[in-house]
Amino acid sequence: MLRVAVIGSGPSGVYTAQALVAQDRVPDVRVHVLDRLPCPYGLVRYGVAPDHEKIKSLQNSLRTVLEHERIAFLGNVEVGSDGISPERLGELYDAVVYCVGAATDRPLGIPGEELPGSFSATEFVSWYSAHPDAAAGGFALRARSVVVIGAGNVAVDVTRILARSAQELRPTDVPHGALGTLNGSRVREIHMAGRRGPSQARFTTKELRELGGLPRVRVVVEEAELSLDPAYADPSAHLRPALSSPPNVPPPTAAARRNVEVLRGWAAAG
Ligand SMILES: Cc1cc2nc3c(=O)[nH]c(=O)nc-3n(C[C@H](O)[C@H](O)[C@H](O)COP(=O)(O)OP(=O)(O)OC[C@H]3O[C@@H](n4cnc5c(N)ncnc54)[C@H](O)[C@@H]3O)c2cc1C
């Protein structure tokens, strides 16, 4: 028998456990999936936005894996810090696989980042996802205007959650306290700021397009700003990205071109 500890019960940990029991080179493998949190599934549970039920439902497949007769989930077991040491794990198991994700923020390192009213996406997402690490005080949402820094799907998630009404979010997993706060939210304007142009944004088009379909939401695109990106202003620039882009910026992907089309559509609609 081979005893393996997998540290972390997010998708990478669970799929590792699945692969271990599915292989037949070592027939009798027993896997313990350890997580410092009491509940499994990592950021699928505590990161993926609660209104994206289809992606959230991946938890059902992950649960099926954890129910395998040779796999056991052990929650509330932290490796390192004050928890179990890697040395002790080495005594208890034949192999240890670390699948611990990327749980912490990466500060931008800019002045003012630490001022009141400035938060990381991790803090905000943890709050509306009921993560055990979420700050007890939560958020007040007294501001009328919010700026979301970033041009990827997490920025879209944060923007969408701020833009949705509490009523829309009520059928989801959003915790009661957060729903109450969102219900009293005074936020009326949400600005999204990306450091580069729209053709370098990392949104997936489906997520971006969803913003335009939200009830009582108007998406405003400032054409003059977006057209600073050569690939926005001149569609043929897509065909010669190496000439039209700054040297350290990768050429637009097919997804980026679709994003640009969505943004153009919003700009044209005024
Ligand atoms: C806000 C947000 C939204 C997202 N939305 C989507 C989406 O819509 N679609 C999509 O495909 N992807 C989405 N992702 C990305 C997706 O969640 C991650 O790619 C995926 O969860 C990574 O899986 P993982 O197993 O590597 O890490 P994680 O899911 O982070 O799991 C790591 C696990 O390790 C545990 N752990 C960490 N340290 C220790 C320790 N010392 N001891 C014990 N346990 C430990 C953690 O508690 C956690 O459960 C999103 C991510 C975020 C942050």
The ligand as an ORCA input file, in Angstrom:
! r2SCAN-3c Opt
* xyz 0 1
  C     -12.099     35.660     -7.460
  C     -11.785     34.443     -8.286
  C     -12.701     34.026     -9.229
  C     -12.426     32.920    -10.026
  N     -13.352     32.543    -10.945
  C     -13.090     31.496    -11.749
  C     -14.039     31.079    -12.726
  O     -15.099     31.684    -12.868
  N     -13.721     30.014    -13.513
  C     -12.524     29.352    -13.369
  O     -12.269     28.399    -14.118
  N     -11.603     29.726    -12.446
  C     -11.863     30.771    -11.644
  N     -10.943     31.165    -10.718
  C      -9.673     30.447    -10.644
  C      -9.818     29.126     -9.874
  O     -10.541     29.326     -8.693
  C      -8.410     28.634     -9.563
  O      -7.700     28.513    -10.775
  C      -8.437     27.268     -8.889
  O      -9.265     27.269     -7.743
  C      -7.014     26.906     -8.496
  O      -7.057     25.639     -7.928
  P      -5.936     25.142     -6.923
  O      -6.365     23.782     -6.481
  O      -4.618     25.297     -7.548
  O      -5.945     26.186     -5.706
  P      -7.088     26.616     -4.697
  O      -8.437     26.487     -5.290
  O      -6.674     27.934     -4.162
  O      -6.973     25.526     -3.525
  C      -5.864     25.504     -2.646
  C      -6.302     24.872     -1.340
  O      -5.145     24.690     -0.539
  C      -5.470     24.986      0.813
  N      -4.235     25.342      1.509
  C      -3.441     26.411      1.255
  N      -2.385     26.411      2.101
  C      -2.530     25.319      2.906
  C      -1.772     24.788      3.990
  N      -0.626     25.367      4.399
  N      -2.230     23.659      4.606
  C      -3.371     23.064      4.184
  N      -4.131     23.536      3.176
  C      -3.708     24.650      2.534
  C      -6.423     26.168      0.692
  O      -7.212     26.317      1.872
  C      -7.250     25.756     -0.529
  O      -8.407     25.033     -0.154
  C     -11.195     32.234     -9.890
  C     -10.269     32.653     -8.926
  C     -10.563     33.737     -8.126
  C      -9.562     34.174     -7.098
*
